[in-house]
């Protein structure tokens, strides 16, 4: 699994990463992941031709929440957290192009689930990348929204 770009094992039931190549998808299935959540765009240069069909063909469930990199939305995070909660008892693989979106959304999910405090969540994200001002603002807005709910 470490061959997948920016792969980060969060727990025995959760990992986030950059875009896996077509030939890496069987390894994800072989590792027991039941659910794949793609936060990248399907028409980007890193996207697979038909990831949904490939993932489903390997017996995994596929979900796509397209997050525009320069314009992440709290509503997209809400959809992501809803999916994560729905599949809480399953093994989940979250990805985007480079694990930037995926690490932020995964970190915010862990914060919402009281598995990380704010500092731990920020540290989790920064293990992968240093969020730019757009993403740092999104993180701060999301934290405030999650504290209200």
GIDA-V354968 format. One record per pair of residues at least 6 apart in sequence whose C-alpha atoms are under 6 Angstrom apart, sorted by the first residue. I is the first residue (numbers start at 1). J is the second residue. If there is no record, write none. Layout:
BEGIN
I&J, I&J
END
This chain:
BEGIN
4&20, 5&18, 6&17, 6&18, 7&17, 8&15, 8&16, 8&17, 9&15, 13&91, 14&91, 14&92, 14&93, 15&93, 16&93, 16&94, 16&95, 17&95, 17&99, 18&95, 18&96, 18&97, 18&98, 18&99, 19&95, 19&96, 19&97, 33&91, 33&92, 34&60, 34&91, 35&60, 35&61, 35&62, 35&92, 36&62, 36&92, 36&93, 36&94, 37&63, 37&64, 37&94, 38&64, 38&95, 38&96, 39&65, 39&66, 39&67, 39&96, 40&66, 40&96, 40&97, 41&66, 46&97, 52&62, 81&109, 94&102, 95&102, 96&102, 103&125, 104&125, 107&121, 110&116, 111&117
END
